[in-house]
Amino acid sequence: MLVGRRGTLKLFAAAAVASGAGALLSEKTAFGATQFHLTQVRNATLRVDYAGVRFLIDPMFAGKGATPGFEGSANSKLRNPLVDLPLTVEQLADVDAVVVTHLHSDHWDDEAAAILDKKLPLFAQNDEDAAHIRSQGFQDVRTLTENTEFQGIHLAKTGGQHGTDATLEAIPALGQVCGVVFSHPSSKRLYLAGDTIWNEHVAAAISRHHPEIIVLNAGKAVFPGFPPIIMGEEDVLAVHKAAPEATLIASHMEAVNHCVLSRAALRAYSEEQGFASSLLVPADGETLAFK
């Protein structure tokens, strides 16, 4: 079960931050032995310590304000990322494997490609993305499937959709995306939904895998004139209704220009709709512990 639900997790996160300016946790910490830790780094970048294996998800290493805002999107005058990394790139690069759900620059940027060890196992959503990453010098790039295995952990690729049909037709650069489900006999199933809105792909992943922990990219990224291209508050509620026993974790918030949903607004919405006890909205640098 989730350790101590919301109140205890906040204490755990505070302990993690207090332990040394964002120091990452190992499998044995002041928390005791846990099945896994999840650190919300920044935007969609996560550190997941799962069944003894350290994963880095969707690394964006650029410094604050390093790149222009996404052209044509909300608040495009703002430069990305909006905030600094809460951890050093050296800390983030100290992992066993990397998962890249897609190649948009807020999920896989030039800085990450330059800094990460070229021998690290790296998982991409399809052969096209894998070929691009190999062209950047990475030597062990693998394509995710529904039955990928890594060091005893099962990684199941899931589908997603980066906006409505009409939005994808109008903005084809949004392209393909994926999610991934982590499972291991000793741990709860963890579903990272990726850059998707609520749709049949997410519903199917929940129905098939019955995840107990679900990470949602919930910043409600917007191109004016179109519906959001990732989840907003109503999508998060839809996921809760589809998986009422699952703990939801909101990610991809308050770090790039076009994400218009704040953490405070999502928390308030969850209170209004009665599912706040099932939702965690971690700050950047905050580590959650599960067992």
Contacts in CASP RR format, 6 or more apart in sequence:
PFRMAT RR
TARGET T0000
AUTHOR 0000-0000-0000
METHOD contacts of the structure
MODEL  1
MLVGRRGTLKLFAAAAVASGAGALLSEKTAFGATQFHLTQVRNATLRVDY
AGVRFLIDPMFAGKGATPGFEGSANSKLRNPLVDLPLTVEQLADVDAVVV
THLHSDHWDDEAAAILDKKLPLFAQNDEDAAHIRSQGFQDVRTLTENTEF
QGIHLAKTGGQHGTDATLEAIPALGQVCGVVFSHPSSKRLYLAGDTIWNE
HVAAAISRHHPEIIVLNAGKAVFPGFPPIIMGEEDVLAVHKAAPEATLIA
SHMEAVNHCVLSRAALRAYSEEQGFASSLLVPADGETLAFK
1 291 0 8 1.000
2 9 0 8 1.000
2 213 0 8 1.000
2 247 0 8 1.000
2 290 0 8 1.000
3 9 0 8 1.000
3 12 0 8 1.000
3 31 0 8 1.000
3 34 0 8 1.000
3 289 0 8 1.000
3 290 0 8 1.000
3 291 0 8 1.000
5 277 0 8 1.000
6 277 0 8 1.000
6 280 0 8 1.000
9 280 0 8 1.000
9 288 0 8 1.000
9 289 0 8 1.000
12 31 0 8 1.000
12 287 0 8 1.000
12 288 0 8 1.000
12 289 0 8 1.000
13 282 0 8 1.000
13 283 0 8 1.000
13 286 0 8 1.000
13 287 0 8 1.000
13 288 0 8 1.000
15 30 0 8 1.000
15 31 0 8 1.000
16 22 0 8 1.000
16 23 0 8 1.000
16 25 0 8 1.000
16 29 0 8 1.000
16 39 0 8 1.000
16 285 0 8 1.000
16 286 0 8 1.000
16 287 0 8 1.000
17 285 0 8 1.000
17 286 0 8 1.000
17 287 0 8 1.000
19 25 0 8 1.000
19 30 0 8 1.000
22 86 0 8 1.000
22 87 0 8 1.000
22 91 0 8 1.000
22 285 0 8 1.000
23 91 0 8 1.000
24 37 0 8 1.000
24 39 0 8 1.000
24 47 0 8 1.000
24 49 0 8 1.000
24 87 0 8 1.000
24 91 0 8 1.000
24 94 0 8 1.000
24 287 0 8 1.000
25 31 0 8 1.000
25 37 0 8 1.000
25 39 0 8 1.000
25 49 0 8 1.000
25 287 0 8 1.000
25 289 0 8 1.000
26 49 0 8 1.000
27 33 0 8 1.000
27 34 0 8 1.000
27 49 0 8 1.000
27 52 0 8 1.000
29 37 0 8 1.000
29 289 0 8 1.000
31 289 0 8 1.000
33 291 0 8 1.000
34 289 0 8 1.000
34 290 0 8 1.000
34 291 0 8 1.000
35 50 0 8 1.000
35 51 0 8 1.000
35 186 0 8 1.000
35 187 0 8 1.000
35 188 0 8 1.000
35 290 0 8 1.000
35 291 0 8 1.000
36 48 0 8 1.000
36 49 0 8 1.000
36 50 0 8 1.000
36 51 0 8 1.000
36 52 0 8 1.000
36 187 0 8 1.000
36 188 0 8 1.000
36 190 0 8 1.000
36 289 0 8 1.000
36 290 0 8 1.000
37 47 0 8 1.000
37 48 0 8 1.000
37 49 0 8 1.000
37 287 0 8 1.000
37 288 0 8 1.000
37 289 0 8 1.000
37 290 0 8 1.000
38 46 0 8 1.000
38 47 0 8 1.000
38 48 0 8 1.000
38 49 0 8 1.000
38 190 0 8 1.000
38 213 0 8 1.000
38 215 0 8 1.000
38 249 0 8 1.000
38 287 0 8 1.000
38 288 0 8 1.000
38 290 0 8 1.000
39 46 0 8 1.000
39 47 0 8 1.000
39 48 0 8 1.000
39 87 0 8 1.000
39 285 0 8 1.000
39 286 0 8 1.000
39 287 0 8 1.000
39 288 0 8 1.000
40 46 0 8 1.000
40 249 0 8 1.000
40 251 0 8 1.000
40 282 0 8 1.000
40 283 0 8 1.000
40 284 0 8 1.000
40 285 0 8 1.000
40 286 0 8 1.000
40 287 0 8 1.000
40 288 0 8 1.000
41 47 0 8 1.000
41 85 0 8 1.000
41 86 0 8 1.000
41 87 0 8 1.000
41 92 0 8 1.000
41 284 0 8 1.000
41 285 0 8 1.000
42 60 0 8 1.000
42 81 0 8 1.000
42 83 0 8 1.000
42 84 0 8 1.000
42 85 0 8 1.000
42 86 0 8 1.000
42 255 0 8 1.000
42 284 0 8 1.000
42 285 0 8 1.000
43 58 0 8 1.000
43 60 0 8 1.000
43 81 0 8 1.000
43 106 0 8 1.000
43 107 0 8 1.000
43 251 0 8 1.000
43 252 0 8 1.000
43 255 0 8 1.000
43 256 0 8 1.000
44 57 0 8 1.000
44 58 0 8 1.000
44 60 0 8 1.000
44 101 0 8 1.000
44 106 0 8 1.000
44 107 0 8 1.000
44 194 0 8 1.000
44 195 0 8 1.000
44 217 0 8 1.000
44 251 0 8 1.000
44 252 0 8 1.000
45 56 0 8 1.000
45 57 0 8 1.000
45 58 0 8 1.000
45 59 0 8 1.000
45 60 0 8 1.000
45 92 0 8 1.000
45 107 0 8 1.000
46 55 0 8 1.000
46 56 0 8 1.000
46 57 0 8 1.000
46 58 0 8 1.000
46 192 0 8 1.000
46 215 0 8 1.000
46 251 0 8 1.000
47 54 0 8 1.000
47 55 0 8 1.000
47 56 0 8 1.000
47 57 0 8 1.000
47 87 0 8 1.000
47 92 0 8 1.000
47 95 0 8 1.000
48 54 0 8 1.000
48 55 0 8 1.000
48 56 0 8 1.000
48 57 0 8 1.000
48 182 0 8 1.000
48 190 0 8 1.000
48 192 0 8 1.000
49 55 0 8 1.000
50 153 0 8 1.000
50 182 0 8 1.000
50 184 0 8 1.000
50 187 0 8 1.000
50 190 0 8 1.000
51 151 0 8 1.000
51 152 0 8 1.000
51 153 0 8 1.000
51 182 0 8 1.000
51 184 0 8 1.000
51 186 0 8 1.000
51 187 0 8 1.000
52 151 0 8 1.000
53 96 0 8 1.000
53 97 0 8 1.000
53 150 0 8 1.000
53 151 0 8 1.000
53 153 0 8 1.000
54 94 0 8 1.000
54 95 0 8 1.000
54 96 0 8 1.000
54 97 0 8 1.000
55 95 0 8 1.000
55 96 0 8 1.000
55 97 0 8 1.000
55 98 0 8 1.000
55 99 0 8 1.000
55 182 0 8 1.000
56 92 0 8 1.000
56 93 0 8 1.000
56 95 0 8 1.000
56 97 0 8 1.000
56 98 0 8 1.000
56 99 0 8 1.000
56 116 0 8 1.000
57 98 0 8 1.000
57 99 0 8 1.000
57 101 0 8 1.000
57 192 0 8 1.000
58 99 0 8 1.000
58 100 0 8 1.000
58 101 0 8 1.000
58 107 0 8 1.000
58 108 0 8 1.000
59 92 0 8 1.000
59 98 0 8 1.000
59 100 0 8 1.000
59 107 0 8 1.000
59 108 0 8 1.000
59 109 0 8 1.000
59 112 0 8 1.000
59 116 0 8 1.000
60 81 0 8 1.000
60 105 0 8 1.000
60 106 0 8 1.000
60 107 0 8 1.000
60 108 0 8 1.000
60 109 0 8 1.000
60 111 0 8 1.000
60 112 0 8 1.000
61 85 0 8 1.000
61 89 0 8 1.000
61 92 0 8 1.000
61 109 0 8 1.000
61 111 0 8 1.000
61 112 0 8 1.000
61 115 0 8 1.000
62 80 0 8 1.000
62 81 0 8 1.000
62 109 0 8 1.000
62 110 0 8 1.000
62 111 0 8 1.000
63 81 0 8 1.000
63 84 0 8 1.000
63 85 0 8 1.000
63 111 0 8 1.000
64 81 0 8 1.000
64 82 0 8 1.000
64 83 0 8 1.000
64 84 0 8 1.000
65 79 0 8 1.000
65 80 0 8 1.000
65 81 0 8 1.000
65 82 0 8 1.000
66 79 0 8 1.000
66 80 0 8 1.000
66 81 0 8 1.000
66 111 0 8 1.000
67 79 0 8 1.000
67 80 0 8 1.000
67 81 0 8 1.000
67 105 0 8 1.000
67 109 0 8 1.000
68 76 0 8 1.000
68 79 0 8 1.000
68 80 0 8 1.000
69 75 0 8 1.000
69 76 0 8 1.000
69 77 0 8 1.000
69 78 0 8 1.000
69 79 0 8 1.000
69 80 0 8 1.000
69 256 0 8 1.000
69 257 0 8 1.000
69 258 0 8 1.000
70 76 0 8 1.000
70 80 0 8 1.000
70 256 0 8 1.000
70 257 0 8 1.000
70 258 0 8 1.000
72 223 0 8 1.000
72 224 0 8 1.000
73 221 0 8 1.000
73 222 0 8 1.000
73 223 0 8 1.000
73 224 0 8 1.000
73 257 0 8 1.000
73 258 0 8 1.000
74 221 0 8 1.000
74 222 0 8 1.000
74 223 0 8 1.000
74 224 0 8 1.000
74 257 0 8 1.000
74 258 0 8 1.000
74 260 0 8 1.000
75 257 0 8 1.000
75 258 0 8 1.000
75 260 0 8 1.000
76 257 0 8 1.000
76 258 0 8 1.000
77 257 0 8 1.000
78 257 0 8 1.000
79 257 0 8 1.000
80 106 0 8 1.000
80 255 0 8 1.000
80 256 0 8 1.000
80 257 0 8 1.000
81 106 0 8 1.000
81 255 0 8 1.000
81 256 0 8 1.000
82 254 0 8 1.000
82 255 0 8 1.000
82 256 0 8 1.000
82 257 0 8 1.000
83 254 0 8 1.000
83 255 0 8 1.000
83 284 0 8 1.000
85 92 0 8 1.000
86 284 0 8 1.000
86 285 0 8 1.000
87 285 0 8 1.000
89 111 0 8 1.000
89 115 0 8 1.000
93 115 0 8 1.000
93 116 0 8 1.000
93 117 0 8 1.000
95 120 0 8 1.000
96 120 0 8 1.000
96 121 0 8 1.000
96 151 0 8 1.000
97 120 0 8 1.000
97 121 0 8 1.000
97 122 0 8 1.000
97 123 0 8 1.000
97 150 0 8 1.000
98 116 0 8 1.000
98 120 0 8 1.000
98 121 0 8 1.000
98 122 0 8 1.000
98 123 0 8 1.000
99 122 0 8 1.000
99 123 0 8 1.000
99 144 0 8 1.000
99 155 0 8 1.000
99 180 0 8 1.000
99 192 0 8 1.000
100 107 0 8 1.000
100 108 0 8 1.000
100 122 0 8 1.000
100 123 0 8 1.000
100 124 0 8 1.000
100 125 0 8 1.000
100 129 0 8 1.000
100 133 0 8 1.000
101 107 0 8 1.000
101 125 0 8 1.000
101 177 0 8 1.000
101 178 0 8 1.000
101 179 0 8 1.000
101 180 0 8 1.000
101 192 0 8 1.000
101 194 0 8 1.000
101 195 0 8 1.000
102 108 0 8 1.000
102 125 0 8 1.000
102 129 0 8 1.000
102 162 0 8 1.000
102 175 0 8 1.000
102 176 0 8 1.000
102 177 0 8 1.000
102 178 0 8 1.000
102 195 0 8 1.000
103 129 0 8 1.000
103 132 0 8 1.000
103 133 0 8 1.000
104 195 0 8 1.000
106 255 0 8 1.000
106 256 0 8 1.000
107 195 0 8 1.000
108 133 0 8 1.000
113 133 0 8 1.000
113 136 0 8 1.000
113 138 0 8 1.000
116 122 0 8 1.000
116 138 0 8 1.000
118 137 0 8 1.000
118 138 0 8 1.000
118 139 0 8 1.000
119 139 0 8 1.000
119 140 0 8 1.000
120 138 0 8 1.000
120 140 0 8 1.000
121 140 0 8 1.000
121 142 0 8 1.000
121 150 0 8 1.000
122 133 0 8 1.000
122 138 0 8 1.000
122 140 0 8 1.000
122 141 0 8 1.000
122 142 0 8 1.000
123 141 0 8 1.000
123 142 0 8 1.000
123 143 0 8 1.000
123 144 0 8 1.000
123 148 0 8 1.000
123 150 0 8 1.000
123 155 0 8 1.000
123 180 0 8 1.000
124 130 0 8 1.000
124 133 0 8 1.000
124 141 0 8 1.000
124 142 0 8 1.000
124 143 0 8 1.000
124 144 0 8 1.000
125 143 0 8 1.000
125 144 0 8 1.000
125 157 0 8 1.000
125 176 0 8 1.000
125 177 0 8 1.000
125 178 0 8 1.000
125 179 0 8 1.000
126 143 0 8 1.000
126 176 0 8 1.000
126 178 0 8 1.000
127 143 0 8 1.000
130 141 0 8 1.000
130 142 0 8 1.000
130 143 0 8 1.000
133 141 0 8 1.000
134 141 0 8 1.000
142 148 0 8 1.000
144 155 0 8 1.000
144 157 0 8 1.000
144 178 0 8 1.000
144 180 0 8 1.000
145 157 0 8 1.000
146 156 0 8 1.000
146 157 0 8 1.000
147 154 0 8 1.000
147 156 0 8 1.000
148 154 0 8 1.000
148 155 0 8 1.000
148 156 0 8 1.000
148 157 0 8 1.000
149 155 0 8 1.000
152 184 0 8 1.000
153 182 0 8 1.000
153 183 0 8 1.000
153 184 0 8 1.000
154 181 0 8 1.000
154 182 0 8 1.000
154 183 0 8 1.000
154 184 0 8 1.000
155 180 0 8 1.000
155 181 0 8 1.000
155 182 0 8 1.000
156 180 0 8 1.000
156 181 0 8 1.000
156 183 0 8 1.000
156 209 0 8 1.000
157 178 0 8 1.000
157 179 0 8 1.000
157 180 0 8 1.000
158 178 0 8 1.000
158 179 0 8 1.000
158 180 0 8 1.000
158 181 0 8 1.000
158 191 0 8 1.000
158 193 0 8 1.000
158 201 0 8 1.000
158 202 0 8 1.000
158 204 0 8 1.000
158 205 0 8 1.000
158 209 0 8 1.000
159 177 0 8 1.000
159 178 0 8 1.000
159 179 0 8 1.000
159 196 0 8 1.000
159 201 0 8 1.000
159 202 0 8 1.000
159 204 0 8 1.000
159 205 0 8 1.000
160 177 0 8 1.000
160 178 0 8 1.000
160 179 0 8 1.000
160 193 0 8 1.000
160 194 0 8 1.000
160 195 0 8 1.000
160 196 0 8 1.000
160 199 0 8 1.000
160 201 0 8 1.000
160 202 0 8 1.000
161 168 0 8 1.000
161 177 0 8 1.000
161 196 0 8 1.000
161 197 0 8 1.000
161 199 0 8 1.000
161 201 0 8 1.000
162 168 0 8 1.000
162 174 0 8 1.000
162 175 0 8 1.000
162 176 0 8 1.000
162 177 0 8 1.000
162 195 0 8 1.000
162 196 0 8 1.000
162 197 0 8 1.000
162 229 0 8 1.000
162 230 0 8 1.000
163 174 0 8 1.000
163 196 0 8 1.000
163 197 0 8 1.000
163 226 0 8 1.000
163 227 0 8 1.000
163 228 0 8 1.000
163 229 0 8 1.000
163 230 0 8 1.000
164 197 0 8 1.000
164 226 0 8 1.000
164 227 0 8 1.000
166 226 0 8 1.000
167 174 0 8 1.000
167 223 0 8 1.000
167 226 0 8 1.000
167 227 0 8 1.000
167 229 0 8 1.000
168 174 0 8 1.000
168 175 0 8 1.000
170 226 0 8 1.000
171 223 0 8 1.000
171 226 0 8 1.000
171 229 0 8 1.000
174 229 0 8 1.000
177 194 0 8 1.000
177 195 0 8 1.000
177 196 0 8 1.000
178 194 0 8 1.000
179 191 0 8 1.000
179 192 0 8 1.000
179 193 0 8 1.000
179 194 0 8 1.000
179 196 0 8 1.000
179 205 0 8 1.000
180 191 0 8 1.000
180 192 0 8 1.000
181 189 0 8 1.000
181 190 0 8 1.000
181 191 0 8 1.000
181 192 0 8 1.000
181 205 0 8 1.000
181 209 0 8 1.000
181 211 0 8 1.000
182 189 0 8 1.000
182 190 0 8 1.000
182 191 0 8 1.000
182 192 0 8 1.000
183 189 0 8 1.000
183 190 0 8 1.000
183 209 0 8 1.000
187 290 0 8 1.000
188 211 0 8 1.000
188 212 0 8 1.000
188 213 0 8 1.000
188 290 0 8 1.000
189 209 0 8 1.000
189 210 0 8 1.000
189 211 0 8 1.000
189 212 0 8 1.000
189 213 0 8 1.000
190 211 0 8 1.000
190 212 0 8 1.000
190 213 0 8 1.000
190 214 0 8 1.000
190 215 0 8 1.000
191 205 0 8 1.000
191 206 0 8 1.000
191 209 0 8 1.000
191 211 0 8 1.000
191 213 0 8 1.000
191 214 0 8 1.000
191 215 0 8 1.000
192 215 0 8 1.000
193 202 0 8 1.000
193 205 0 8 1.000
193 214 0 8 1.000
193 215 0 8 1.000
193 216 0 8 1.000
193 217 0 8 1.000
193 231 0 8 1.000
193 239 0 8 1.000
194 215 0 8 1.000
194 216 0 8 1.000
194 217 0 8 1.000
194 230 0 8 1.000
194 252 0 8 1.000
195 217 0 8 1.000
195 229 0 8 1.000
195 230 0 8 1.000
195 252 0 8 1.000
196 202 0 8 1.000
196 217 0 8 1.000
196 230 0 8 1.000
196 231 0 8 1.000
197 227 0 8 1.000
197 228 0 8 1.000
197 229 0 8 1.000
197 230 0 8 1.000
197 231 0 8 1.000
197 235 0 8 1.000
198 231 0 8 1.000
198 234 0 8 1.000
198 235 0 8 1.000
198 238 0 8 1.000
198 239 0 8 1.000
202 239 0 8 1.000
202 242 0 8 1.000
203 242 0 8 1.000
205 211 0 8 1.000
206 214 0 8 1.000
206 239 0 8 1.000
206 242 0 8 1.000
206 243 0 8 1.000
206 246 0 8 1.000
207 242 0 8 1.000
210 243 0 8 1.000
211 243 0 8 1.000
211 246 0 8 1.000
212 245 0 8 1.000
212 246 0 8 1.000
212 247 0 8 1.000
213 246 0 8 1.000
213 247 0 8 1.000
213 249 0 8 1.000
213 290 0 8 1.000
214 239 0 8 1.000
214 243 0 8 1.000
214 246 0 8 1.000
214 247 0 8 1.000
214 248 0 8 1.000
214 249 0 8 1.000
215 248 0 8 1.000
215 249 0 8 1.000
215 251 0 8 1.000
216 231 0 8 1.000
216 235 0 8 1.000
216 236 0 8 1.000
216 239 0 8 1.000
216 248 0 8 1.000
216 249 0 8 1.000
216 250 0 8 1.000
216 251 0 8 1.000
217 230 0 8 1.000
217 231 0 8 1.000
217 251 0 8 1.000
217 252 0 8 1.000
218 230 0 8 1.000
218 231 0 8 1.000
218 232 0 8 1.000
218 233 0 8 1.000
218 235 0 8 1.000
218 236 0 8 1.000
218 250 0 8 1.000
218 251 0 8 1.000
218 252 0 8 1.000
218 253 0 8 1.000
218 261 0 8 1.000
218 266 0 8 1.000
219 230 0 8 1.000
219 231 0 8 1.000
219 232 0 8 1.000
219 250 0 8 1.000
219 252 0 8 1.000
219 253 0 8 1.000
219 254 0 8 1.000
219 259 0 8 1.000
219 260 0 8 1.000
219 261 0 8 1.000
219 266 0 8 1.000
220 228 0 8 1.000
220 230 0 8 1.000
220 231 0 8 1.000
220 232 0 8 1.000
220 233 0 8 1.000
220 259 0 8 1.000
220 260 0 8 1.000
220 261 0 8 1.000
221 228 0 8 1.000
221 229 0 8 1.000
221 230 0 8 1.000
221 252 0 8 1.000
221 256 0 8 1.000
221 258 0 8 1.000
221 259 0 8 1.000
221 260 0 8 1.000
222 228 0 8 1.000
222 229 0 8 1.000
222 258 0 8 1.000
222 260 0 8 1.000
223 229 0 8 1.000
223 258 0 8 1.000
228 235 0 8 1.000
230 252 0 8 1.000
230 259 0 8 1.000
231 239 0 8 1.000
232 261 0 8 1.000
232 266 0 8 1.000
233 261 0 8 1.000
233 265 0 8 1.000
233 266 0 8 1.000
233 269 0 8 1.000
233 270 0 8 1.000
236 248 0 8 1.000
236 250 0 8 1.000
236 266 0 8 1.000
236 269 0 8 1.000
236 270 0 8 1.000
236 279 0 8 1.000
237 269 0 8 1.000
237 270 0 8 1.000
237 273 0 8 1.000
237 275 0 8 1.000
239 246 0 8 1.000
239 248 0 8 1.000
240 246 0 8 1.000
240 248 0 8 1.000
240 275 0 8 1.000
240 278 0 8 1.000
240 279 0 8 1.000
244 278 0 8 1.000
246 278 0 8 1.000
247 278 0 8 1.000
247 279 0 8 1.000
247 280 0 8 1.000
247 290 0 8 1.000
248 275 0 8 1.000
248 278 0 8 1.000
248 279 0 8 1.000
248 280 0 8 1.000
249 279 0 8 1.000
249 280 0 8 1.000
249 281 0 8 1.000
249 282 0 8 1.000
249 288 0 8 1.000
250 263 0 8 1.000
250 266 0 8 1.000
250 279 0 8 1.000
250 280 0 8 1.000
250 281 0 8 1.000
250 282 0 8 1.000
251 282 0 8 1.000
252 259 0 8 1.000
253 259 0 8 1.000
253 261 0 8 1.000
253 262 0 8 1.000
253 263 0 8 1.000
253 266 0 8 1.000
253 281 0 8 1.000
254 262 0 8 1.000
254 263 0 8 1.000
254 284 0 8 1.000
255 284 0 8 1.000
263 281 0 8 1.000
263 283 0 8 1.000
266 279 0 8 1.000
266 281 0 8 1.000
267 276 0 8 1.000
267 279 0 8 1.000
267 281 0 8 1.000
270 276 0 8 1.000
270 278 0 8 1.000
270 279 0 8 1.000
280 288 0 8 1.000
282 288 0 8 1.000
END
